[in-house]
Amino acid sequence: MEGTSTHQFRNICVFCGFQPGKNGDFVDAANNLGKVLAERKLHLIYGGGSLGLMGCVSTAALVGGSQVLGIIPQALARGNLTGKTVGEVQHVFSMHERIANMIFHADAFIALPGGLGTLEEIFQIASWAHLNLHKKPIGLLNVNNFFDELFLFLDKSVECQFISQATRKIFVSASTANELLDKLKTFVYEPDAVLTQIDWTVGESKKRKLDLTLRL
């Protein structure tokens, strides 16, 4: 839902495909998003490499004056499978470490069209927001109605009572970069009343005790 408070963004994490897509509009949207981020003096965090939409958004942001950080697992960087990372690069050991670092560095998330990896990132970030692990806004840039069927799936999940209306509202969408960033700035997530009772610090305490026990 939209609230009266305004988020002060500095770093935006963008998820998108390492393919350019069939329609040139996807490339145009990625280039425009990178340009808009630079115009708004926002910095980009992305999954590294220089192929497809990932290369478009990162190059446009860097050329426009934004700082760019590509976080990429060493296995993907090895052998130049994804192309040379644009801007600064941070190598990690696993996909889990990659997404954890993205969450740590980012103030908000934007997804462009993409494939399985993009969908995984969208839902993992949304799931963690649902569980109150973070409260950072999540936006989908709905280029050429690309995400319409995804929204239908979410609405069906609400209808079948697998997710709540509050959870459905985690996903912010717009067809242009400027409109989406404006929506993300005023977004306020209304958490699930039941899930707000989760105390993640207790879980961390137990984990530390378990780790100690295993080491002993």
Secondary structure, 3 states (H helix, E strand, C coil): CECCCCCCCCEEEEECCCCCCCCHHHHHHHHHHHHHHHHCCCEEEECCCCCHHHHHHHHHHHHHCCCEEEEEEHHHHHHHCCCCCCCEEEEECCHHHHHHHHHHHCCEEEECCCCHHHHHHHHHHHHHHHCCCCCCCEEEECHHHCCHHHHHHHHHHHHCCCCCHHHHCCEEEECCHHHHHHHHHCECCCCCCCHHHCCHHHHHHHHHHHHHHHHC
